[in-house]
Amino acid sequence: MWHGYCLVLLLLGAILMGRANSIAQQNSTKHVVCYHGTWSVYRPGLGKFSVENIDPFLCTHLIYAFLGIEETGQLRVIDAYLDLEDNAGRGNIKSFNALKLKNPVLKTLVAVGGWNEGSKRFSIVAGDPVKRAKFVDDVVRFLQRHGFDGLDLDWEYPDQRHSLQNEDRSNYITFLKELKEGLEPFGFMLSAAVGSAQFSAEISYDIPAIVPYLDLINVMAYDLHGPWDDVVGINAPLYAAASDASDSTGRKQQLNVDAIVKYWLLAGAPPEKLVLGVPFYGRAFTLTTAEGNQPGSPHIGKGIAGNYSREPGVLGYNELCELMQQEEWTQKWESEQQVPYAFRQRQWVGYEDARSLSLKAQYVMDHHLAGIMIWSLESDDFRGTCGQQSYPLLHEINRVLFGGKTPTGLTNESNEDKPNEEFCCPAGAPEGYVRDPENCSKFYFCNGGNTHSFDCPKGLSFDLNTNSCDYSGSVKC
């Protein structure tokens, strides 16, 4: 009898547009904002990460990193062969946005900037009204052409790093204002990745002035310690170490998540817009001596490079957990800062694990923040090489923020993992959606014989005509 209702609905375009999107977003209590560093597709062996490796049900927002910015105000596609379909390109952007065909409330954004892009060109464009207008126009056209839901501005950082004038802080406000005015009529989002610690953030941002123009503020609360310090320290401590209090400048006391969040909140950032950024990688050092292995011990520089990221001083969680399986590392828990570290001979790394990220996610809950931002997906154990499941770090964040449900406010259950006793997609059925004949707020996605079960947010029903959730009164049930 059930198979009589399996009328598979082919998707013809983007789903959950307009007010249904807005309502679903409001019903999602927390956000999981996931950056994807697209260059990871070129990593060797098991480290190779492509769009096909992304689980679209574990994030509320996916951010495609990065595009660049020209001094003229034009957008710059950094890797045209990977990103675009032109000239027999790989069409990565198209595949990225097609993930929304699997998760009907997923948002995708494109990020412009990043550390390697620097600050100079942002400074030039932000200070020129003609170039700002060009940038806004280019952004809108790009988002429309490729099917993104918004822009993430990653200027690192106004009034710092090669800025050409001392007006970046005020120009940044104008830049955001004009971007918001250009994006809002089309329903596009605007978020920004921002510097974190007070002594840096107060140089770059007038926080109350930028808040009205941003939908989400992604605070990069990591890289708080690294090989640039005189002694070894942990990448993203949740709380300060007792020794930090002895710093006469007060800077060390600002280099922890708790101090960063409290600064941003007291400076005027509303908690419902503030997203806590966490790293899926650690900062590695080479110790001066093997015996000096406590946090605060001296070092001589960067630690070993990972097998996949191949950057000295950086170890993705997937790289580190594999090393720990192959070699004898000593793992320790720093109780004051609530984060782990590990060492082997003269190699030392401060990193994140499921326990520390669980504590950070609970911190987000306790302080009513908007959610968690991840840098970045490809550094999780996405293949499940080290444990019983793929994406162990991301799953742990979801567990705390959503109590085991998917982050979008929908319920995703696949018969790949758990048989669906109520409904089963016919074998060989093409991809598409079908509504439950007994419950109009419930629907299914059929994919290669697999059944994914969803529930519309409260008060909404699944509309067969639009393949989206809408007000129940507007849906013929």
C-alpha positions in Angstrom: 0.0 0.0 0.0 2.8 2.4 0.8 4.5 2.0 -2.5 1.3 3.4 -4.1 2.2 6.7 -2.5 5.8 6.7 -3.7 5.3 9.3 -6.4 8.9 10.5 -6.7 9.1 14.3 -7.1 12.0 15.5 -9.2 13.7 18.7 -7.9 13.8 21.4 -10.5 15.6 24.1 -8.6 16.5 25.5 -5.2 14.1 24.5 -2.4 12.7 26.2 0.7 12.9 29.7 -0.7 11.1 32.8 0.6 9.1 32.7 3.7 9.4 29.0 4.3 13.2 29.5 4.4 12.8 32.3 6.9 10.5 30.3 9.1 12.7 27.3 9.1 15.7 29.4 10.0 13.9 31.0 13.0 12.9 27.6 14.2 16.5 26.5 14.2 17.7 27.4 17.7 21.4 27.1 17.0 23.7 27.4 14.0 26.5 25.2 12.9 28.6 27.2 10.4 31.0 25.0 8.5 33.9 26.3 6.4 35.2 24.2 3.5 38.7 25.0 2.4 38.4 24.0 -1.2 42.1 23.5 -1.8 41.9 20.3 0.3 40.7 18.5 -2.8 44.4 18.5 -3.8 45.6 16.8 -0.6 47.2 13.3 -1.0 45.8 10.0 0.0 43.1 9.8 2.7 43.4 13.5 3.3 41.8 14.4 -0.1 38.5 16.1 0.6 35.9 17.1 -2.0 32.3 18.2 -2.0 31.3 14.6 -2.1 32.8 14.1 1.4 30.5 16.8 2.9 27.6 15.5 5.0 25.0 18.2 4.3 23.0 17.2 7.4 25.6 18.1 10.0 25.7 21.9 9.3 23.1 24.7 9.1 25.4 26.8 7.0 28.2 25.8 4.6 30.8 28.4 3.6 32.8 28.0 0.4 36.3 29.4 1.0 37.6 31.4 -0.7 37.2 34.0 -3.5 39.5 37.0 -3.7 39.0 40.7 -4.2 40.7 42.9 -6.8 41.8 46.5 -6.2 39.1 47.5 -8.7 36.4 46.1 -6.5 35.9 43.0 -8.7 35.6 39.5 -7.3 38.4 37.2 -8.2 37.9 33.4 -8.7 41.1 32.0 -7.3 40.9 28.5 -8.8 38.7 28.8 -11.9 39.4 25.2 -13.0 38.2 23.8 -9.7 35.4 26.3 -9.0 33.7 26.8 -12.4 32.4 24.7 -15.3 33.8 27.0 -18.0 36.5 25.5 -20.2 35.9 22.0 -19.0 36.3 23.0 -15.4 35.3 20.7 -12.5 32.3 22.8 -11.4 33.0 22.6 -7.7 30.7 25.5 -6.9 27.7 23.8 -8.7 28.3 20.6 -6.7 28.6 22.5 -3.5 25.3 24.3 -3.9 23.6 21.1 -5.1 24.0 19.8 -1.5 20.8 21.9 -0.8 18.9 19.4 -2.9 19.6 16.8 -0.2 19.1 19.0 2.8 16.2 21.3 2.2 17.1 23.9 4.8 20.8 24.1 4.3 22.3 27.6 3.6 25.3 28.1 1.5 27.6 31.2 1.5 30.7 32.1 -0.4 33.6 33.6 1.6 35.7 36.4 0.2 39.2 37.0 1.7 41.0 34.8 4.2 44.5 35.1 5.7 46.4 34.6 2.5 44.3 37.3 0.7 45.6 39.9 3.2 44.2 43.3 3.9 45.6 45.7 1.3 43.0 45.2 -1.4 40.2 45.3 1.1 41.5 48.6 2.4 41.7 50.1 -1.1 38.2 49.0 -2.0 36.5 50.0 1.3 37.9 53.5 1.1 36.5 54.2 -2.4 32.7 54.5 -3.0 33.0 53.6 -6.7 35.0 50.5 -5.9 32.6 49.5 -3.1 29.7 49.8 -5.5 31.5 47.6 -8.0 32.2 45.0 -5.3 28.5 45.0 -4.2 27.3 44.6 -7.8 29.8 41.8 -8.5 28.8 39.9 -5.3 25.1 40.1 -6.1 25.6 38.9 -9.6 27.8 36.0 -8.4 25.4 34.9 -5.7 22.5 34.9 -8.2 24.4 33.1 -10.9 25.7 30.3 -8.7 22.8 29.8 -6.3 24.5 30.9 -3.0 22.4 32.2 -0.1 24.8 34.9 1.0 28.3 36.3 1.4 30.8 35.8 4.2 33.3 38.7 4.4 36.6 37.6 5.7 38.8 40.7 5.8 41.8 39.9 8.0 41.9 42.6 9.4 40.8 46.3 9.1 43.5 48.7 10.2 46.0 45.8 10.5 48.2 43.9 8.1 49.1 46.1 5.1 46.3 48.5 5.4 47.0 51.7 3.5 45.1 54.1 5.6 44.0 54.7 9.2 40.3 54.9 8.2 39.7 51.1 7.8 37.7 50.9 11.0 35.1 53.5 9.8 35.3 52.4 6.2 34.5 48.8 7.3 31.2 50.0 8.7 30.3 51.8 5.4 31.4 48.7 3.5 29.1 46.4 5.5 26.2 48.9 5.3 26.4 49.1 1.5 26.8 45.4 1.2 23.7 44.8 3.4 21.7 47.3 1.3 22.7 45.5 -1.9 22.1 42.0 -0.6 18.9 42.4 1.4 16.5 43.1 -1.5 17.4 39.6 -2.8 17.1 37.9 0.5 20.9 37.2 0.7 22.6 36.8 4.0 25.7 38.8 5.2 28.1 37.3 7.7 31.7 38.2 8.6 34.6 36.3 10.1 36.2 38.6 12.7 39.3 38.7 14.8 38.7 37.7 18.4 40.8 39.0 21.3 40.1 42.4 22.7 43.5 44.0 22.0 43.1 43.1 18.3 39.4 43.4 17.8 39.1 46.9 19.3 41.6 48.1 16.6 39.5 46.8 13.7 35.8 47.0 14.8 33.3 49.4 16.2 31.2 46.6 17.4 27.8 48.4 18.0 28.2 50.0 14.6 28.7 46.8 12.6 26.1 44.7 14.3 23.0 46.0 12.4 24.4 44.9 9.1 25.5 41.4 9.9 23.2 38.3 10.2 26.0 36.3 11.9 29.3 37.3 13.4 31.8 34.4 13.2 34.4 35.1 15.9 37.7 33.3 15.1 38.5 32.3 18.7 41.5 30.2 17.7 45.2 30.7 16.9 45.4 32.2 20.4 48.8 30.6 20.8 51.3 29.3 18.3 54.9 29.1 17.3 55.0 32.9 17.3 54.9 32.8 21.1 58.1 32.3 23.2 56.6 29.2 24.9 54.2 26.4 23.9 50.5 27.1 24.3 47.2 25.6 23.4 45.5 26.8 20.2 42.0 27.7 21.7 41.8 27.4 25.5 38.3 27.7 26.9 39.6 29.5 30.1 42.7 31.3 31.1 45.6 29.6 32.7 46.6 30.7 36.2 49.9 31.8 34.9 48.2 34.3 32.5 47.4 36.5 35.5 51.0 37.4 35.9 51.2 39.2 32.5 51.5 42.9 33.3 50.1 43.9 29.8 46.9 41.9 30.4 47.1 40.4 26.9 47.5 36.8 28.0 44.3 37.1 30.1 42.4 37.9 26.8 43.7 34.9 24.9 40.9 32.4 25.8 37.4 31.7 24.6 35.7 32.9 27.8 37.4 36.3 27.7 36.8 36.7 24.0 33.0 36.0 24.2 32.6 38.2 27.3 34.4 41.1 25.5 32.3 40.8 22.4 29.1 40.7 24.4 30.0 43.6 26.7 31.1 45.6 23.6 27.6 45.3 22.1 27.4 42.1 20.1 24.0 40.4 20.7 24.3 36.8 21.7 21.8 35.7 19.0 24.3 36.9 16.3 27.5 35.8 17.9 28.9 32.5 16.6 31.9 30.9 18.4 34.6 29.8 16.0 36.4 26.6 17.0 39.4 24.9 15.3 39.5 21.4 14.0 43.3 21.6 14.0 46.1 22.0 16.5 49.2 24.2 16.7 52.4 22.2 16.9 55.8 23.1 18.3 59.3 21.5 18.6 60.3 21.6 22.2 63.7 22.8 23.4 64.0 19.6 25.5 61.9 16.5 25.6 61.6 16.8 29.3 60.1 20.3 29.2 56.7 19.3 27.9 54.2 21.2 30.1 52.2 24.2 28.7 54.5 27.2 29.0 57.7 25.2 28.2 60.2 26.8 25.8 60.4 25.7 22.2 62.6 26.3 19.2 59.9 26.8 16.5 57.2 25.0 14.6 56.4 21.4 14.9 56.1 18.7 12.3 53.8 19.1 9.3 50.8 16.9 8.8 50.7 14.2 6.1 47.8 15.9 4.4 47.9 19.7 5.2 51.7 19.6 4.8 52.1 22.9 6.8 54.7 22.9 9.5 53.2 23.8 12.9 49.7 22.7 12.0 48.1 19.3 12.6 44.5 18.6 11.5 42.6 16.4 13.9 42.5 13.7 11.3 46.3 13.9 10.9 46.9 13.9 14.6 44.5 11.0 15.5 46.2 8.9 12.8 49.7 9.7 14.2 48.5 8.7 17.6 47.4 5.3 16.2 50.8 4.8 14.6 53.1 6.3 17.2 53.3 6.4 21.0 52.1 9.9 22.0 51.4 11.0 25.6 48.0 12.7 25.8 47.2 15.1 28.6 44.3 17.2 29.8 44.9 20.8 30.8 42.3 21.2 33.6 42.5 25.0 34.0 42.1 25.7 30.3 39.8 22.7 29.6 41.6 21.5 26.5 44.0 18.7 25.6 47.6 18.6 24.5 49.9 15.8 23.5 53.6 15.2 23.1 56.1 12.7 21.7 59.8 13.2 22.2 60.3 16.9 21.3 57.0 17.3 19.3 54.2 19.0 21.2 50.7 20.0 20.0 47.7 21.8 21.7 44.5 20.8 19.9 40.8 20.0 20.2 39.1 16.7 20.8 35.5 15.6 21.3 35.7 16.4 25.1 37.0 20.0 24.6 34.5 20.7 21.8 31.7 19.3 23.9 32.6 21.9 26.6 32.7 24.7 24.1 29.3 23.7 22.7 27.9 23.7 26.2 29.4 27.1 26.7 27.5 28.3 23.7 24.3 26.9 25.2 24.9 28.4 28.6 25.6 31.9 27.2 22.8 31.7 24.6 25.1 32.3 21.7 24.0 31.8 18.1 26.0 28.7 17.6 29.4 27.3 16.6 31.6 28.0 13.5 34.1 25.3 12.4 37.4 25.9 10.7 37.3 23.6 8.9 35.5 20.5 7.7 38.4 18.7 6.0 40.4 18.6 9.3 37.8 16.4 11.1 38.2 12.6 10.9 35.7 12.8 8.0 36.4 9.2 6.9 36.1 7.7 10.4 39.6 6.3 10.1 40.4 6.7 13.8 37.1 5.7 15.4 33.6 4.2 14.9 32.0 7.1 12.9 32.9 9.8 10.4 33.1 13.4 11.6 33.4 12.6 15.3 34.1 16.3 16.3 31.2 17.6 14.3 28.9 14.9 15.6 29.8 15.8 19.2 29.0 19.5 18.6 25.6 18.5 17.1 25.0 16.2 20.1 25.4 19.0 22.6 23.6 21.8 20.5 20.7 19.7 19.2 20.4 16.7 21.5 21.2 14.2 18.8 18.9 15.7 16.2 20.1 17.3 13.0 21.0 21.0 13.3 18.5 22.2 10.8 15.4 21.5 13.0 14.6 18.6 10.7 15.0 14.9 11.7 17.2 13.0 9.3 17.1 9.3 9.6 18.6 7.1 6.8 17.9 3.5 6.3 21.6 3.1 5.5 22.0 3.2 9.3 18.6 2.5 10.7 15.7 0.7 9.0 12.6 3.0 8.5 9.7 0.9 9.8 7.1 3.3 8.4 8.2 4.0 4.9 10.8 2.7 2.4 11.7 4.2 -0.9 11.3 1.6 -3.7 14.5 0.1 -5.0 15.8 1.9 -8.1 13.6 4.9 -7.6 15.1 8.2 -8.9 16.1 10.9 -6.4 13.3 13.0 -5.1 10.8 13.9 -2.4 7.5 12.3 -1.3 5.1 13.4 1.4 3.8 11.1 4.1 0.1 10.4 3.3 -0.9 10.4 6.9 1.2 13.3 8.2 1.5 16.4 6.0 4.4 17.8 8.1 6.5 14.7 7.4 8.3 13.9 4.1 11.0 11.7 2.7 13.9 12.0 0.4 14.6 8.9 -1.8 18.2 8.5 -2.9 19.4 5.2 -4.6 16.9 3.1 -2.6 17.8 4.9 0.7 15.1 6.7 2.7 15.8 9.9 4.5 13.0 11.1 6.8 12.3 14.7 7.6 9.8 16.7 9.7 8.9 20.3 8.8 9.4 22.8 11.6 6.4 23.2 13.9 3.4 24.9 12.2 4.5 24.0 8.7 3.5 21.3 6.2 5.3 19.9 3.1 3.9 21.4 -0.1 4.0 19.0 -3.0 3.8 21.8 -5.5 6.9 23.7 -4.3 8.8 20.8 -2.6 9.2 22.9 0.5 7.7 23.5 3.9 5.1 26.3 4.1 2.4 27.5 6.4 0.0 24.6 7.1 -3.0 26.8 6.1 -1.4 27.4 2.7 -0.8 23.7 1.9 -3.4 21.4 0.4 -3.2 18.4 2.7 
